[in-house]
Amino acid sequence: MNFKHPLILASSSPRRQYLMKEAGFTFIVKKPDVEESFPADMPVENVARYLAAKKAEYFRSALQNEIVITADTVVIINNRILNKPQDRNEAIEMLSLLSGNTHRVMTGVCILSKEKEKSFDDTTIVNFARLSKEEIEFYVDNYKPYDKAGAYGAQDWIGMVAIEKITGSFFNVMGLPIHLVYHHLTNSFK
């Protein structure tokens, strides 16, 4: 898919890069140097979109004719955000919390050019089967999910054996609601 303006995907996530490529976009990758922090009193439903906009802001002053796409994904359970785990113990703790429960995955996206800005988010409801301690440890030790919100990738082994039901976009759980990105890019930025 060709645009008048070059596309920048501001993400080092191989999953986001894969989804953009498979949707037919040509882009370059640049990672924003932004601390992924948010106000402690911010409602959990606003965090993903806030962080995506914060990442886009990093590029604003340098934009000329490019379009930058930023995203942030959070996993929410019991009104608590599960970010990327810092270590094995935290990954096991997160997966133990998700085991046998339903959670939300929210991805916020910001598309920014010199002329316009579009921010949106998508929510997917995920039902996880109950997992044994051995299954959780197997996944963490073999798949090292330290770069994934909630310590899991839906496209990995754990997604195949633990996700019982998804209500919403599977690709949103992977880290990018590509159907919405495609819609906004082709209708608002072409």
C-alpha positions as CSV (number, residue, x, y, z in Angstrom):
1,M,0.0,0.0,0.0
2,N,1.6,3.2,-1.1
3,F,1.0,6.6,0.6
4,K,2.1,10.1,-0.5
5,H,3.9,10.3,2.8
6,P,6.4,7.7,4.2
7,L,5.1,5.7,7.1
8,I,7.0,5.3,10.4
9,L,6.0,2.5,12.7
10,A,7.3,3.6,16.1
11,S,7.5,0.2,17.6
12,S,10.2,-2.4,18.1
13,S,7.5,-5.1,18.5
14,P,8.1,-7.8,15.9
15,R,4.3,-8.6,16.1
16,R,3.3,-5.1,15.2
17,Q,5.8,-5.0,12.3
18,Y,4.5,-8.4,11.1
19,L,0.9,-7.2,11.1
20,M,1.7,-3.9,9.3
21,K,3.6,-5.8,6.7
22,E,0.9,-8.4,6.2
23,A,-1.7,-5.7,5.8
24,G,0.4,-4.4,2.8
25,F,2.1,-1.3,4.3
26,T,5.6,-0.2,3.5
27,F,7.2,1.5,6.5
28,I,10.4,2.2,8.4
29,V,10.8,1.4,12.1
30,K,11.9,4.0,14.6
31,K,11.6,3.4,18.4
32,P,10.5,6.4,20.5
33,D,12.7,7.1,23.5
34,V,9.8,7.5,26.0
35,E,9.3,6.2,29.5
36,E,6.1,4.2,29.5
37,S,4.7,5.8,32.7
38,F,1.2,7.3,33.3
39,P,-0.5,9.1,36.2
40,A,-1.3,6.7,39.1
41,D,-4.9,8.0,39.3
42,M,-5.6,7.5,35.5
43,P,-8.5,5.1,34.9
44,V,-7.1,1.9,33.4
45,E,-9.3,2.2,30.3
46,N,-7.4,5.4,29.4
47,V,-3.8,4.1,29.8
48,A,-3.2,2.5,26.4
49,R,-4.4,5.5,24.4
50,Y,-2.5,7.9,26.7
51,L,0.8,5.9,26.2
52,A,0.3,5.7,22.4
53,A,-0.2,9.5,22.3
54,K,2.8,10.0,24.5
55,K,5.0,8.0,22.1
56,A,3.6,10.0,19.1
57,E,4.4,13.2,20.8
58,Y,8.1,12.2,20.9
59,F,8.1,12.5,17.0
60,R,5.9,15.6,16.6
61,S,8.6,18.3,16.3
62,A,10.7,16.2,13.8
63,L,7.9,15.4,11.5
64,Q,8.0,16.8,8.0
65,N,6.0,14.7,5.5
66,E,6.0,11.4,7.4
67,I,3.1,9.7,9.1
68,V,4.0,8.1,12.4
69,I,2.0,5.2,14.0
70,T,2.4,4.4,17.7
71,A,0.7,1.9,19.8
72,D,0.6,0.6,23.4
73,T,-1.1,-2.6,24.6
74,V,-2.2,-3.3,28.2
75,V,-3.8,-6.3,29.8
76,I,-6.4,-5.5,32.4
77,I,-7.7,-7.8,35.1
78,N,-9.7,-6.8,38.2
79,N,-9.1,-3.1,37.3
80,R,-5.3,-3.7,37.4
81,I,-2.9,-3.3,34.6
82,L,-0.4,-6.1,33.8
83,N,2.5,-4.6,32.0
84,K,5.5,-6.4,30.6
85,P,6.9,-8.7,33.3
86,Q,10.3,-7.7,34.7
87,D,11.5,-11.3,35.4
88,R,10.5,-14.9,35.6
89,N,8.7,-14.6,38.9
90,E,6.6,-11.7,37.8
91,A,5.7,-13.5,34.6
92,I,4.6,-16.6,36.6
93,E,2.6,-14.4,38.9
94,M,0.8,-12.6,36.0
95,L,-0.1,-15.9,34.3
96,S,-1.3,-17.4,37.5
97,L,-3.6,-14.4,37.9
98,L,-4.9,-14.8,34.3
99,S,-5.3,-18.6,34.7
100,G,-9.0,-19.6,34.8
101,N,-10.1,-15.9,34.5
102,T,-11.4,-13.4,31.9
103,H,-9.4,-10.3,31.2
104,R,-9.4,-7.4,28.8
105,V,-6.7,-6.5,26.3
106,M,-6.7,-2.8,25.2
107,T,-4.5,-1.4,22.5
108,G,-4.3,2.4,22.1
109,V,-3.1,3.7,18.7
110,C,-2.1,7.2,17.6
111,I,-1.5,8.1,14.0
112,L,0.2,11.5,13.6
113,S,1.2,13.7,10.6
114,K,2.2,17.3,10.6
115,E,-1.4,18.1,9.6
116,K,-3.5,15.8,11.7
117,E,-3.7,13.4,14.6
118,K,-6.0,10.4,15.1
119,S,-6.2,8.5,18.4
120,F,-8.3,5.4,19.1
121,D,-8.3,2.2,21.0
122,D,-9.7,-1.3,20.7
123,T,-10.7,-3.8,23.5
124,T,-10.8,-7.5,23.3
125,I,-12.1,-9.8,26.0
126,V,-10.1,-13.0,26.5
127,N,-11.1,-16.1,28.5
128,F,-8.2,-18.2,29.8
129,A,-8.5,-21.8,30.8
130,R,-7.1,-22.9,34.1
131,L,-3.4,-23.6,33.8
132,S,-1.3,-25.8,36.1
133,K,1.9,-24.4,37.7
134,E,3.9,-26.7,35.4
135,E,2.2,-25.4,32.3
136,I,2.8,-21.8,33.3
137,E,6.5,-22.5,34.1
138,F,6.9,-24.4,30.9
139,Y,5.6,-21.4,28.9
140,V,7.7,-18.8,30.8
141,D,10.9,-20.9,30.5
142,N,10.5,-21.8,26.9
143,Y,8.9,-18.7,25.4
144,K,10.4,-16.0,27.6
145,P,7.4,-13.6,27.4
146,Y,9.2,-10.6,28.9
147,D,8.3,-8.3,26.0
148,K,4.6,-8.9,26.2
149,A,1.9,-7.2,28.2
150,G,0.4,-9.7,30.7
151,A,3.3,-12.1,30.1
152,Y,1.8,-13.9,27.1
153,G,1.5,-13.9,23.4
154,A,-1.8,-15.1,21.9
155,Q,0.1,-16.4,18.9
156,D,2.3,-18.6,21.1
157,W,1.8,-22.0,22.6
158,I,-0.1,-20.6,25.6
159,G,-2.6,-18.9,23.2
160,M,-3.2,-22.3,21.6
161,V,-3.8,-24.2,24.8
162,A,-5.2,-21.6,27.2
163,I,-7.4,-19.1,25.2
164,E,-10.8,-20.6,25.4
165,K,-12.7,-17.6,23.9
166,I,-11.9,-14.2,22.4
167,T,-14.5,-11.6,22.0
168,G,-13.1,-8.9,19.6
169,S,-10.0,-8.7,17.5
170,F,-7.4,-11.5,17.8
171,F,-4.9,-9.1,16.2
172,N,-5.6,-6.6,19.0
173,V,-4.4,-9.2,21.5
174,M,-1.2,-9.6,19.4
175,G,-0.6,-5.9,19.9
176,L,-2.3,-3.9,17.0
177,P,-5.9,-3.6,15.9
178,I,-4.8,-3.7,12.3
179,H,-8.3,-3.5,10.9
180,L,-8.7,-0.1,12.6
181,V,-5.2,1.1,11.6
182,Y,-5.9,0.1,8.0
183,H,-9.3,1.9,8.1
184,H,-7.9,5.2,9.6
185,L,-4.8,5.2,7.4
186,T,-6.6,4.6,4.1
187,N,-9.5,6.9,4.9
188,S,-7.9,9.8,6.7
189,F,-4.2,9.9,5.8
190,K,-4.0,8.7,2.1
